[in-house]
Amino acid sequence: MASYMDDYFNDAKEDPEKNQWGIVGAGIMHFDQTKRDLLEPQDWMQTLVMQDGESTKAKIIGSMIDFLPVDVAAIQKALDGDKIKIVSLTVTEGGYYLHDGKFDPGHPQIVQDIKTPDDPKTIFGIIVKSLKKYKESNGRTPFTVMSCDNIPHNGDIAKTVVVGLASATDPSLAEWIEEHVGFPNSMVDRITPATTDEQREFVMSTYGLEDASPVFCEPFRQWVLEDKFTAGRPNLDILDNVKFVDDVGPYEFMKIRVLNGGHASLCYPSGLLGLKYVHNAVEHATIGPFLDALERNEIIPTVGPVPDMNLTEYWKTIGHRFANPTLNDTINRNCYDGASRQPKFIVPVIADNLEAGRKIDGFALVSAMWCRYCQGKTEAGEEIAPNDPKWDVLQPLAQMAATEPEKWLDGLSDVYGKTAQDPVFRKAFASAIRTIEEIGVEAAMQKYIDSTN
């Protein structure tokens, strides 16, 4: 967002409205104070370094004009005024107080905000208290609440939390929020690793800039938002890869299937073959072609039409991004917590293809490679450290599955759901397990590639 806003101010076509906008940082967590302390001496500016295997470009981002004291009262005062038009949130999935995907009114921090609505401690309690003042003002237009977190239907989730919290203390306020406040869903996409000391040194040695908090990222960026803004918005759609749409759902679905599904498909064969980074996997003589065949034959057919998007070209872009050698996105990170990732990115694709009568051999192999990974040894016999909160459950099931594949499916009904009992999938999964055990992961992938040519 800061990158787009900076381009809007400096590089975009003339827009008489743009000078009314700027970013004011805010946070209530202890690490937000650290961030503020880093940015204040440099007037809230940061160096943005965009890298891929072909180029490195840098620019100074100056779209943040202030960073509020890390204090509830300071944030409350800002939201209660007339200058804030959009409250943007990046609080991660765990910051939305959800349980089984729904708002959890029993969370201790939420319970406290319900008990003391005039002295809130969570950002959502602060938002509710401020919106109550807007409601009572009879005429002031409330700000928009815009989630930027990388979770599906993020605006709907933010609305559920705000409305749920309001309804616990003031049902009429909850109804007013439902009617008068915008919560646009959005899909944001740019791979941005955490900043390292080596990157700070790179900025100094390459550009002569002492920046305590530079940001390194890939050149690609995309932002799709529903046009549901209560108090106006900057005209960012004059910039590249920004879309304001009626429904962000197709774009979210496209990204989850093609990008997240791609990561979830390449990571386990990569881990079993001892690869370290995602770009190593894409360059691999078998994993790269396997992923390409999988995307074209089993992923893209499940996505459906996306306005103004060519899915084959989108996959080419994703593949190019995966090959970026500067991001150093680790295989280990992508392998982590497969028991949660499989139901999000793999099992739904299998289910959709089964329902449509399409082949699922590739994804049966992906799931079988996850099972093989959970046995705890690479193809070279090296130890795989526990890499899942459920590892103690997964490892014995995976070891039994080497000779009894059904043990894996029957023991993980929480992962596979009803798909575990589908006879077509059970047969394909068992076949994939046997193939891996007989000829190895690499040859099993090559066998699938050959079957799709």
N, C-alpha and C positions, 0 to 999 in steps of 0.2 A: 504494500500500500504506500509506504514512504517513497519507494522507487517510482511508482506511477504518479504520485502527487508531485514529486520533484520534476518529472518530465512535463507534467501539466503546467507547472509554474514557469519553467525555463524554455521548453522546446515546443510546446503545443501551439496550435494556431491561436490567434488573438481571441481572447474570451474576456469580456468585461466583468464577468462574474467571478473569475478565478481568484482575484485578490482578497475575497472575503474568506478564503479557506486556509487552513493550516492544521498541522497535527499537534495536539497537546498530549504528551505522554502522561500516563497515570498507572499506579499499581499499589497493591496493599500487601504484597508478600515481601519477605525479608530480602530476597534477591532483587526485587525491584529497586530497593535502596542502593544496592551495589551498582545496578545499571545507571541509575540517576547520578551517582557519584562519578562514574566513568565519563558520562556525557556532558555534565555541567561545565567542566573546564574547557570543552571544545564547542561551546555554544550549541549543544545538541546535534552537531553535525557528525556524520559518519562517512567513511570511505566504503563504497560499494565496488567490489572487485568481481567481475563476471569472467569466468574461465571455462574453456573447453579444450579439447586437444589441438585446436587450431589457432586460438587467439586468447589474449588476456586484455581486458579493458577495465578501466577504473574511472569512477566519477565521485564527486562529493555530493552526498545527499543532504539537502538543507531544508527539507519540508517540515521538520519538527521545529516548532517555534517556542516550545516550553515543555517542561516536565514538572508536573505538580509535586509538591512534597508528598512523600509516601506516608500519607495520613488520611484516615477516613474523613475527618472534618474538611480537609482541603478538597478532596474529591467531591464530597457532598455539596460544598459551596459552589464549585464549578458547575455541577450538574443542575443546581437550582437556578442558575442564572440564565441569560438568554443567548449566550454565545455558542454553546455546544449544540450542534445540530445532529451529530451522529456519535453514538457511543459504540465504538468498535471493540470487540472482545477477542483476545487470544488467551484462553485460560486452560487449554487442553481438555480432552474428554473427561478426565477425572475432576475437572473444576466445575462441572455442571450438576453435581449432586444427584447422580442417576443411580438407580438400582434396577437391573434387568431392563435397561433402556428407557425407564420412566423416571420422572421426578420423584425423589425420595424425601418426603416431608419429615421423616424420622431421623435424618442425618443430624448429628449433634449441633453442627454450626447453623443449620437451618432452623432447628428447634429453638436455638438461642435467639435468632432473628425474629422468629414468630413471637417469642415471649417479650422481646423488647424492640418492636418495630420502629420506635423513634430513636433507637441507638443501635443501628445495624452494624455488623462487622463484615458481612460478605458483600461482594460487589453487587449481587442481585438484590440484597436488602437495601443497599444504597440506591440502586435504580428505582426500586419500588417506592421508597420514601420520597425521592425526587418527583416521580410521576404523580404521586398523591398531591404534591404542591401544584403541579401543572393542572391536574383535574380541578382543584379548588380555585384556581385563578380565573376560571370561566373565560376562556378565549385564547390563552397562550397555546401555540402549537407545540406538542411534545417532540422531543428528539427521537430519532430512529435508533433501535438497538440492532447492531450489525455484527453477527458472529463471523469471525474469520478462521475458526478452527477447522481442522481437516477431519471433519466428521460429516456423514450424510445428513441432509436436512438440518443443518446447523441452526438456521433461523427458527425453524419450528421447535427445536430443542430449547433454544434460548427463550422463546415465547412460553413454552410449557413451564419452565422454571420460574420466570417472572410472574406469570399469571397464577401459577400454583402457590407461590409464596404470598402474593397479594390476597388470594382468596382465603388464605388461612386466617387473615386478620380483618379483611375488609372486602367482602364479596362484591359490593358495588364498584370498588376501585378495580377489581379484577375484570368486571364487565366493561368498564371504561377503557382499560388497557387493551382488551380484546378488540374494541371498536376503533380506537384512535391512534394506536402506536404501531409503527411498521417494524416487522422482524424479517427482513429479506433473507432467504436462503442464498448461499454463495458457494462457489467452488473455486478454490485458489490452488495454483500449481506452480511451484518453483522449488527445486531441490536446493536446500541451504544448510550445509553442515554447520555444526557448532564451531565457533572461532577458536583457533589455537594460537599459542605463542609464536609458532613458526610463521603463521599468517601475519601476525602483527609485525614481525621482523621483515617479512616480505614487503609489506607496505612501506616500511621505513627505508629498506635498501633499494627498492625499485622506484618509489615515488617521492622519497624524502619527507614522508608524512608520519608524524608521531600520533597514531590513532590508537586509543586504548580499547576501542570496540569496533573494529572494521567488520564488514559483512562480506563473506565470500559465497558465491552462488553460481549456478549455471546461467548462460545467456537467456535461455527460454523462460518465458513467464506467461501465465494465462490467468485471467480472473473473469468469472461469469457470475453475475448477480441478478436476482430478481428485482425489478424496478418498483420497490415498495418502500419509498423513502418519505417519511412524514413531513419533514421540515426542509426538503430540498437536498440536493447532492451536487458535487462537482461533476462537470461534464467530461468524465474520464473516458467515455466511449469514443472520443476523437483520437485516442491513443491505440497502439497495437495490442491485439489480443485482450481487449476489454469488451465485454458484452453485457448489456442490460436486457434482460429477457423476462417473459411472463412466467416461465417455469424452468428452473435450473436443473430439474431432475434428470433429463436426458444427458446433460453434460457431466453431472456427478456420476451417473451410472457408467458412462463411457470411461471416465478416469478410473473408477474402481475396478472395472473389468479389465481394461487394457493395461493400465500402468500398475495398479496394485496387484492385479492377478498375474501380471508378468513377473513382478518381483517374487511373488509367492511361488511361482512355477520354476524359476531358475535357481532359487537359493539352495534347495536340498541336493540336487545333483552336484552343484558347485561345492557344497560342504563335503560331500562324499568323495569328491575328486581333489580336495585339498586346495581349492581356490580361495583367495582372500577377499577380493573386491568384485563388485558387480561388473565393472568394465572388463575384468578378466574373464568373467562368465560369457559376456557377449562376444568376446574375441575367440573363445574356445571353439575348436573345430567341430565339436558335436553339440555343445549346449546352445550356442548361438543359432544354428539351423533348426535345432529342436524347438526352441522358443518361437522362432519365426513360423514354423509349421503349426505349432499349437495356437498361436494368435490368429492365424489366417483360417484355420480349419475348425477350431472349437471355441475360441473366445469371441471374435468379431461377429460370427453369426448369431450370438445371443444378445448383442447390444441393441439392435434395432436402429431406426433412423434418428439422427441427431441434426438439428437445424444447422445448415451451412457448414457441415463437417463431412469430409470424406474419411471414413474410418480406416481405410488402407493407408492413406497418407498420414493419418494421425498415428497409426502404429509405426510407420517409418520414422516419424519424429520422435516417438517414445524410444524406439530402438537406438536412434542416434544419441539421445540423452543418456540412456543406459551405458553407452560406450564412452562417455566422457571420463577420461582418465584422471581429471583433476579433483573430482569430488570424493574419491576414496570411500564410497559407500560400502560398508563391509558386508560380506556374506553372513557373518555371525549375527549381525543386527537383524538382517532379513529372515534368518532362520528362527530367531527367538519367538517363543510363544506360538508355535504352530497350532496348538489346540484351540487358540482363539482366532488365528488368522485363517485357518482352513474353512471354518463355517462362514467367514465373511467373503473370501476371495476364490475359493476352490469348489466347495460343495454346491453352492448355488449355480455355478456354471454347469456342473455335472447334472444337476436336477433339471435345469432348463433344456439341456440337450437331450436328456432322456425323454422328457415330455414331448419334445418336438420330433423324436425318432431319429436324431442325429447320432453319430458315433461319439463315443466317450473314451476311446482307447488311450488318447494322449493324457487326459486328466486322470484316468485310472492309474496311469504310470506315474504322474506327478504325486498322487496320493500314496502310491506304493513306495516312491522314493522318500517321502516324508517318513513313512513307516521304517524303511531301511535305515534312515538317518538316526531314528530313535533307538535303534539297536545299540548305538554308542560307539561304533567303530567306523573309520573311513574305509574306502576300498583298499588303501595301503596298510590297513591294520592299526592306524593311529587312533588314540582315544579321543572321543568327542565328549567334551565336558557337558554336564547337564545344562540344557538350554531351553527349558520350559518350566513354568511353575508346576506343571503336572508330570514332570519327568519320572518320578517314582511310579506313576501309573503307566506311563507310555512305554518305558523301557522293557518291562517284563512282557507286556502285550506284543511289542514289536519282535522280541526274541522268539516268542511262541509262533508268531505269524510267519516266520521263515519256513515252517513246515505246515502250519495250519492258518492260512490267511484269514479265515472267518473269525478267528479269535480277536483280531484287531478290530474288525467292523462291529462285531457283537459287543466288544468291550468299550466302544466309544460312541454309544448312541447319542450322547450329548454333543458330539462333533458332527456326526453324519445325519442325525435325524432319521426320517423314513427312508432316505437314500441308502442307508446301510442295508436295508432289506430288499432293495430292488434287485431282482435276479440278474438283470443285464449288467448292472454295476458290479455285483458280487463276482460274477464270472470274469469280467474284465479285470477287476482288482486282483483276483487270485492268479489270473494269467500273468499279470504284470509282476507280481511278487515272485512267481516261479521263474520268469524270464530273468529278473535281476539276480536271483540266487544262482541261476545256471550260467549266465553269460556276462553278468556285471552291468552296472548302471550305464556306462558309455555305449556298450553294444545294444542295450535295450532301447536307448534313445535313438540310435541309428536305425534300428529296426522300425521304429515308429516313423522316422523321417522317410525311409524308403517306402513305407506303406501309403504315404500321402502324395508321392510323386506320380 
